[in-house]
Amino acid sequence: MNFLGENDVVRNQGQQELQVVGGGLAGSEAAWQAAEQGVQVTLYEMRPHKSTPAHTTGQLAELVCSNSLGSVLVDRAPGLLKEELKRLGSLILSCAEESAVPAGGALAVDRDRFAQTVTARIAAHPRITLIRREVIDVPDGPTVMATGPLTSEALSASIARLTGEESLYFYDAMAPIVAAETIDRAIAFRASRYGRGTDDTGDYLNCPLNRLEYERFVDALLAAETIPLRDFEREDAHFFEGCLPVEVLAGRGRDALAYGPLRPVGLIDPRSGRRPHAVVQLRQDNLAATLFNLVGFQTNLRWSEQDRVCRLIPGLEQAEFVRYGQMHRNTFINSPRLLDETMQFRNRPGLFFAGQIVGAEGYIGNAGTGWLAGANAARWVQGRDLLALPRETMLGALCHYVSHATPSEFQPMKANFGLLPPLAKPVRKKRDRYRAYADRALAALQSVM
């Protein structure tokens, strides 16, 4: 493979076999799928020469928020999406499984190893050329745009000119990470909800709170100072519901956290033998198990406030915070106005979009749209018909949603069973109903493989 690393920019330079812009989850997946179909691919990634407020390395597919890719249970929406992508030969899912760390019924990864694995696989592919340069205009010719939620200002302006409307945006936030050895194990206990996990001890560390401790924590959280938004960010500040800052969620009601990320269901405090009033879960963040992140604790509090407030959590009084949470702006296009369910731009054949920029939320959802965009871009280059996945599949339903939602009310969406068409025969019990959805989805997927 050719590796080019010039610190400059790329403008329209004529038609390539296929150009993929953005080396995140979606872009890496798209490049891989197109190359696997025999197409020569040029993959552009601006890092490390130009970084973003959230990234810290130049590796492809760097995870900047959580290290969890969600449930692996096929009767859960994220688990079904994973099973579909596994059967479709997803690069991202394969690399995630190689980099997995214990996470109960979820797939979580060692961030560094995951990114290194994706980068190495892309680098070794004979039909992919990786160019480390910033792209500032939407290229001519067959292209997959997968620049992600932190698309550079210059390229965002080019996309806005292409779409004929202002790009939309929402806010995303990262959770703090603490050093494992500084967590008080006399208080924090190992367990997975309902005993799910890779062994008898459980995959999560759990910090239990009684009612008084919970109320004290919520009071401090609501009174804490946040980082002010910049002027251009304040103009239209709105949050994606699936990744709310913890202080925003707390502001919706005193019990919102206890019914949300701090819900104690399925957990028993071994000290008392009872279910706590609330629980802060910590998930292993690396293979060495030296780092743990606070599950559901995306935040925009000032770092000094995070340090103060999080130490009110039992078991974290003496914790060492190796990374504080922070919030950043995420850019996405109004996909229902612009894209077909094949991920092709309606007004320019041969141009495809993928990833979080299309409004697909969640790491695996991003990778899934990259799979479809890359596969279809290869089909377009080769003169074949484009593929629209059955709506009965989770990936097909997600791509249908982002291309057919009401444009004026469009918000990013994670995989969920509510996106799927109703079953022909209603099933009363939720677990049985979800299993029926999964069975139907995998049968529908088989029909197009």
For each residue, the residues with C-beta under 8 A, 3 or more apart:
1: 123 124 125 126 128 129 130
2: 129 130
3: 123 129 130 132
4: 129 130 131 132 133
5: 49 132
6: 132 133
7: 49 133
8: 133 134
9: 133 134 135 136 154
10: 13 44 131 133 134 135 136 139
11: 136 137
12: 137 139 140
13: 10 139
14: 140 141
15: 140 141 142
16: 19 40 42 139 141 142
17: 39 40 41 42 142 381
18: 34 39 40 41 42 142 143 144 377 378 381
19: 16 41 42 44 139 141 142 143 144
20: 27 30 31 34 41 42 43 44 143 144 146 374 377
21: 27 44 135 138 139 143 144 145 146 147 155
22: 26 27 44 45 145 146 147 148 151 355
23: 27 28 31 43 44 45 47 60 61 122 130
24: 27 28 60 61 62 146 147 148 355 356 366
25: 28 29 61 92 355 363 366 367 370
26: 22 29 30 146 148 354 355 356 366 367 369 370 373
27: 20 21 22 23 24 30 31 43 45 60 144 146 147 148 354 355 370
28: 23 24 25 31 32 43 60 61 91 92 118 122 370
29: 25 26 32 33 90 91 92 354 367 368 370 371 374
30: 20 26 27 33 34 144 146 352 354 370 371 373 374 377
31: 20 23 27 28 34 35 41 43 122 128 144 374
32: 28 29 35 36 91 121 122 125 128 374
33: 29 30 36 37 89 91 370 371 374 375 378
34: 18 20 30 31 37 39 41 144 374 375 377 378 381
35: 31 32 38 39 40 41 125 127 128
36: 32 33 89
37: 33 34 375 378 379 382
38: 35 127 378 382
39: 17 18 34 35 127 377 378 381 382
40: 16 17 18 35 127 129
41: 17 18 19 20 31 34 35 127 128 129
42: 16 17 18 19 20 128 129 131
43: 20 23 27 28 31 122 128 129 130 131
44: 10 19 20 21 22 23 131 133 135
45: 22 23 27 58 60 130 131 132
46: 49 50 132 133 134 135 152
47: 23 50 51 52 55 57 58 62 132
48: 51 57 58 132
49: 5 7 46 132 133 134
50: 46 47 134 152
51: 47 48 55 56 58
52: 47 55 150 328
53: 150 326 328
54: 64 65 150 174 326 328
55: 47 51 52 62 64 150
56: 51 62
57: 47 48 62 112 115
58: 45 47 48 51 132
59: 62 112 115 116 118 119
60: 23 24 27 28 45 115 118 119 122 130
61: 23 24 25 28 92 95 114 115 118 119
62: 24 47 55 56 57 59 111 115
63: 66 67 109 111 114 115 363
64: 54 55 174
65: 54 172 173 174 175 243 298
66: 63 175 283 293 295 363
67: 63 101 108 109 110 111 283 285 286 293
68: 103 106 107 108 283 295
69: 78 82 96 106 107 108 109 362 363 364
70: 76 78 79 82 106 107 362 363 364
71: 76 77 78 79 105 106 107
72: 78 79 82 105 106 107
73: 76 79 105
74: 79 80 83 435 438 442
75: 79 80 431 434 435 437 438
76: 70 71 73 79 80 105 434
77: 71 80 81 394 414 415 416 417
78: 69 70 71 72 81 82 362 364 414 415
79: 70 71 72 73 74 75 76 82 83
80: 74 75 76 77 83 84 394 415 437 438 441 442
81: 77 78 84 85 364 365 368 394 395 398 415
82: 69 70 72 78 79 85 86 93 107 364
83: 74 79 80 86 87 438 442
84: 80 81 87 88 368 393 394 395 441 442 445
85: 81 82 88 90 92 93 364 367 368 371 395
86: 82 83 89 90 93
87: 83 84 442 445 446 449
88: 84 85 371 395 445 449
89: 33 36 86 94
90: 29 85 86 93 94 367 368 371
91: 28 29 32 33 94 95 118 121 122 367
92: 25 28 29 61 85 95 96 118 363 364 367 370
93: 82 85 86 90 96 97 364 367
94: 89 90 91 97 98
95: 61 91 92 98 99 114 117 118 121
96: 69 92 93 99 100 107 109 114
97: 93 94 100 107
98: 94 95 113 117
99: 95 96 109 110 113 114 117 287
100: 96 97 103 107 108 109 110
101: 67 108 109 110 284 285 286 287 289
102: 108 197 198 199 203 284
103: 68 100 106 107 108 203 204 283 284
104: 192 193 196 197 198 202 203 204
105: 71 72 73 76 192 196 197
106: 68 69 70 71 72 103
107: 68 69 70 71 72 82 96 97 100 103
108: 67 68 69 100 101 102 103 283 284 285
109: 63 67 69 96 99 100 101 113 114
110: 67 99 100 101 113 114 285 286 287 288
111: 62 63 67 114 115 285 286
112: 57 59 115 116 286
113: 98 99 109 110 116 117 286 287
114: 61 63 95 96 99 109 110 111 117 118
115: 57 59 60 61 62 63 111 112 118 119
116: 59 112 113 119 120
117: 95 98 99 113 114 120 121
118: 28 59 60 61 91 92 95 114 115 121 122
119: 59 60 61 115 116 122 123
120: 116 117 123 124
121: 32 91 95 117 118 124 125
122: 23 28 31 32 43 60 91 118 119 125 128 130
123: 1 3 119 120 128 130
124: 1 120 121
125: 1 32 35 121 122 128
126: 1
127: 35 38 39 40 41
128: 1 31 32 35 41 42 43 122 123 125
129: 1 2 3 4 40 41 42 43
130: 1 2 3 4 23 43 45 60 122 123
131: 4 10 42 43 44 45
132: 3 4 5 6 45 46 47 48 49 58
133: 4 6 7 8 9 10 44 46 49
134: 8 9 10 46 49 50 152 154 155
135: 9 10 21 44 46 139 147 155
136: 9 10 11 152 154 155 158
137: 11 12 154 155 158
138: 21 143 145 155 158 159 162 351
139: 10 12 13 16 19 21 135 143
140: 12 14 15 143
141: 14 15 16 19 350
142: 15 16 17 18 19 350 351 377 380 381
143: 18 19 20 21 138 139 140 350 351 352 377
144: 18 19 20 21 27 30 31 34 352 353 354 370 373 374 377
145: 21 22 138 159 351 352 353 354 357
146: 20 21 22 24 26 27 30 353 354 355 357 370 373
147: 21 22 24 27 135 150 151 152 155 355 357
148: 22 24 26 27 151 355 356 357 366
149: 172 328 329 330 331 332 356 357
150: 52 53 54 55 147 328 329 330 331
151: 22 147 148 155 156 159 167 331 357
152: 46 50 134 136 147 155 156
153: 156 157
154: 9 134 136 137 157 158
155: 21 134 135 136 137 138 147 151 152 158 159
156: 151 152 153 159 160 167 331
157: 153 154 160 161
158: 136 137 138 154 155 161 162
159: 138 145 151 155 156 162 163 167 333
160: 156 157 163 165 166 167
161: 157 158 164
162: 138 158 159 345 348
163: 159 160 167 333 334 337 338
164: 161
165: 160 334 337
166: 160
167: 151 156 159 160 163 331 332 333
168: 331 332 333 334 410
169: 236 329 330 331 332
170: 238 239 240 329 330 332 411 412
171: 233 237 238 239 240 245 300 327 328 329 330
172: 65 149 240 243 298 327 328 329 330
173: 65 243 244 245 298 299 300 325 326 327 328
174: 54 64 65 298 323 325 326 327 328
175: 65 66 293 294 295 296 297 298 299 325
176: 293 294 297 299 306 310 321 323 324 325
177: 285 291 292 293 294 321 322 323
178: 182 183 282 291 292 293 294 316 319 320 321 322
179: 182 183 290 291 319 320 322
180: 183 205 289 290 291 292
181: 290
182: 178 179 318 319 320
183: 178 179 180 188 205 207 282 292 315 316 319
184: 187 188 314 315 316 317 318
185: 188 189 315
186:
187: 184 207 208 271 314 315
188: 183 184 185 205 206 207 282 314 315 316
189: 185 205 206 208 269 270 271
190: 201 202 203 204 205 206
191: 195 197 201 202 204 206 267 268
192: 104 105 195 196 197 202 203 204
193: 104 196 265 266 267
194: 266
195: 191 192 202 266
196: 104 105 192 193
197: 102 104 105 191 192 200 201 202 203 204
198: 102 104 203
199: 102 202
200: 197
201: 190 191 197
202: 104 190 191 192 195 197 199
203: 102 103 104 190 192 197 198 283 284
204: 103 104 190 191 192 197 281 282 283 295
205: 180 183 188 189 190 281 282 292 315
206: 188 189 190 191 267 269 279 280 281 282
207: 183 187 188 279 280 281 282 313 314 315 316
208: 187 189 264 267 269 271 276 278 279 314
209: 213 214 217 262 276 277 278 279 280 313 314
210: 213 214 276 277
211: 214 215 277
212: 215 216
213: 209 210 216 217 277 312 314
214: 209 210 211 217 218 257 258 262 277 278
215: 211 212 218 219 254
216: 212 213 219 220 312
217: 209 213 214 220 221 309 312 313
218: 214 215 221 222 250 254 257
219: 215 216 222 223
220: 216 217 223 224 308 309 312
221: 217 218 224 246 247 250 301 309
222: 218 219 247 250 251
223: 219 220
224: 220 221 247 301 302 305 306 308 309
225: 301 302 305
226: 245 247 300 301 302 305
227: 300 301 302 326 327
228:
229: 233 234 237
230: 233 234
231: 234 235
232: 235
233: 171 229 230 237 329
234: 229 230 231 237
235: 231 232
236: 169
237: 171 229 233 234
238: 170 171
239: 170 171 243 244 245 248
240: 170 171 172 243 244 330 361 411 412
241: 244 411
242: 361 362 412 414
243: 65 172 173 239 240 298 361
244: 173 239 240 241 248 249 298
245: 171 173 226 239 248 249 298 299 300 327
246: 221 249 250 257 261 296 297 298 299
247: 221 222 224 226 250 251 299 300 301
248: 239 244 245 251 252
249: 244 245 246 252 256 257 260 261
250: 218 221 222 246 247 254 256 257
251: 222 247 248 256
252: 248 249 256
253: 256
254: 215 218 250
255: 258 259
256: 249 250 251 252 253 259 260
257: 214 218 246 249 250 260 261 262 278
258: 214 255 262 263 264 277 278
259: 255 256 263
260: 249 256 257 263 296
261: 246 249 257 281 295 296 297
262: 209 214 257 258 278 279 280 296
263: 258 259 260 278 279
264: 208 258 267 275 276 277 278 279
265: 193 275
266: 193 194 195
267: 191 193 206 208 264 275 276 279
268: 191 273 274 275
269: 189 206 208 272 273 274 275 276
270: 189 273
271: 187 189 208
272: 269 276
273: 268 269 270
274: 268 269
275: 264 265 267 268 269
276: 208 209 210 264 267 269 272 279
277: 209 210 211 213 214 258 264
278: 208 209 214 257 258 262 263 264
279: 206 207 208 209 262 263 264 267 276
280: 206 207 209 262 294 295 297 313 316
281: 204 205 206 207 261 294 295 296
282: 178 183 188 204 205 206 207 292 293 294 295
283: 66 67 68 103 108 203 204 292 293 295
284: 101 102 103 108 203 289 291 292
285: 67 101 108 110 111 177 291 292 293
286: 67 101 110 111 112 113 289 290 291
287: 99 101 110 113
288: 110 291
289: 101 180 284 286
290: 179 180 181 286
291: 177 178 179 180 284 285 286 288 322
292: 177 178 180 183 205 282 283 284 285
293: 66 67 175 176 177 178 282 283 285 297
294: 175 176 177 178 280 281 282 297 310
295: 66 68 175 204 261 280 281 282 283
296: 175 246 260 261 262 281
297: 175 176 246 261 280 293 294 310 325
298: 65 172 173 174 175 243 244 245 246 325 327
299: 173 175 176 245 246 247 306 325 326 327
300: 171 173 226 227 245 247 325 326 327
301: 221 224 225 226 227 247 305 306 309 325
302: 224 225 226 227 305 306
303: 306 307 324
304: 307 308
305: 224 225 226 301 302 308 309
306: 176 224 299 301 302 303 309 310 321 324 325
307: 303 304 310 311 321 324
308: 220 224 304 305 311 312
309: 217 220 221 224 301 305 306 312
310: 176 294 297 306 307 313 316 319 321
311: 307 308 316 317 318 319
312: 213 216 217 220 308 309
313: 207 209 217 280 310 316 317
314: 184 187 188 207 208 209 213 317
315: 183 184 185 187 188 205 207 319
316: 178 183 184 188 207 280 310 311 313 319
317: 184 311 313 314
318: 182 184 311
319: 178 179 182 183 310 311 315 316
320: 178 179 182
321: 176 177 178 306 307 310 324
322: 177 178 179 291
323: 174 176 177
324: 176 303 306 307 321
325: 173 174 175 176 297 298 299 300 301 306
326: 53 54 173 174 227 299 300
327: 171 172 173 174 227 245 298 299 300
328: 52 53 54 149 150 171 172 173 174
329: 149 150 169 170 171 172 233
330: 149 150 169 170 171 172 240 356
331: 149 150 151 156 167 168 169 357
332: 149 167 168 169 170 335 356 357 358 359 412
333: 159 163 167 168 338 339 353 357 358 359
334: 163 165 168 337 338 407 410
335: 332 338 339 353 358 359 402 403 405 410
336: 339 402 403 404 405 406 407 410
337: 163 165 334 407
338: 163 333 334 335 345 346 347 353
339: 333 335 336 343 344 345 346 353 358 402 403
340: 343 344 346 386 388 403
341: 388 389 396 399 400 403 404
342: 352 372 376 386 387 388 399
343: 339 340 352 353 354 358 369 372 373 376 399 403
344: 339 340 349 350 351 352 376 380 386
345: 162 338 339 348 351 352 353
346: 338 339 340
347: 338
348: 162 345 351
349: 344 380
350: 141 142 143 344 377 380 381
351: 138 142 143 145 344 345 348
352: 30 143 144 145 342 343 344 345 373 376 377 380
353: 144 145 146 333 335 338 339 343 345 357 358 373
354: 26 27 29 30 144 145 146 343 357 358 366 369 370 372 373 374
355: 22 24 25 26 27 146 147 148 358 360 366 369 370
356: 24 26 148 149 330 332 359 360 361 366 412
357: 145 146 147 148 149 151 331 332 333 353 354
358: 332 333 335 339 343 353 354 355 369 402
359: 332 333 335 356 402 410 411 412 413
360: 355 356 365 366 368 369 398 399 402 412 413
361: 240 242 243 356 365 366 412 413 414
362: 69 70 78 242 365 366 414 415
363: 25 63 66 69 70 92 366 367
364: 69 70 78 81 82 85 92 93 367 368 415
365: 81 360 361 362 368 369 398 413 414 415
366: 24 25 26 148 354 355 356 360 361 362 363 369 370
367: 25 26 29 85 90 91 92 93 363 364 370 371
368: 29 81 84 85 90 360 364 365 371 372 395 398 399 415
369: 26 343 354 355 358 360 365 366 372 373 395 398 399 402
370: 25 26 27 28 29 30 33 92 144 146 354 355 366 367 373 374
371: 29 30 33 85 88 90 367 368 374 375 395
372: 342 343 354 368 369 375 376 387 389 395 399
373: 26 30 144 146 343 352 353 354 369 370 376 377
374: 20 29 30 31 32 33 34 144 354 370 371 377 378
375: 33 34 37 371 372 378 379 387
376: 342 343 344 352 372 373 379 380 386 387
377: 18 20 30 34 39 142 143 144 350 352 373 374 380 381
378: 18 33 34 37 38 39 374 375 381 382
379: 37 375 376 382 384 385 386 387
380: 142 344 349 350 352 376 377 383 384 386
381: 17 18 34 39 142 350 377 378
382: 37 38 39 378 379
383: 380
384: 379 380
385: 379
386: 340 342 344 376 379 380
387: 342 372 375 376 379 448
388: 340 341 342 396 399
389: 341 372 393 395 396 399 445 448
390: 393 396 444 445 447 448
391: 396 397 400 420 421
392: 396 397 420 421 440 441 443 444
393: 84 389 390 396 397 441 444 445
394: 77 80 81 84 397 398 415 419 420 441
395: 81 84 85 88 368 369 371 372 389 398 399
396: 341 388 389 390 391 392 393 399 400 444
397: 391 392 393 394 400 401 415 419 420 421
398: 81 360 365 368 369 394 395 401 402 413 415 419
399: 341 342 343 360 368 369 372 388 389 395 396 402 403
400: 341 391 396 397 403 404 419
401: 397 398 404 405 413 419
402: 335 336 339 358 359 360 369 398 399 405 413
403: 335 336 339 340 341 343 399 400
404: 336 341 400 401
405: 335 336 401 402 409 410 413
406: 336 409 410
407: 334 336 337 410
408:
409: 405 406
410: 168 334 335 336 359 405 406 407
411: 170 240 241 359
412: 170 240 242 332 356 359 360 361
413: 359 360 361 365 398 401 402 405 416 419
414: 77 78 242 361 362 365
415: 77 78 80 81 362 364 365 368 394 397 398 419
416: 77 413 419
417: 77 420 433 434 437
418:
419: 394 397 398 400 401 413 415 416
420: 391 392 394 397 417 437 441
421: 391 392 397
422: 426
423: 426 427 433 436 437 440
424:
425:
426: 422 423 433
427: 423 432 433 436
428: 432 433
429: 432 433
430: 433 434
431: 75 434 435
432: 427 428 429 435 436
433: 417 423 426 427 428 429 430 436 437
434: 75 76 417 430 431 437 438
435: 74 75 431 432 438 439
436: 423 427 432 433 439 440
437: 75 80 417 420 423 433 434 440 441
438: 74 75 80 83 434 435 441 442
439: 435 436 442 443
440: 392 423 436 437 443 444
441: 80 84 392 393 394 420 437 438 444 445
442: 74 80 83 84 87 438 439 445 446
443: 392 439 440 446 447
444: 390 392 393 396 440 441 447 448
445: 84 87 88 389 390 393 441 442 448 449
446: 87 442 443 449
447: 390 443 444
448: 387 389 390 444 445
449: 87 88 445 446
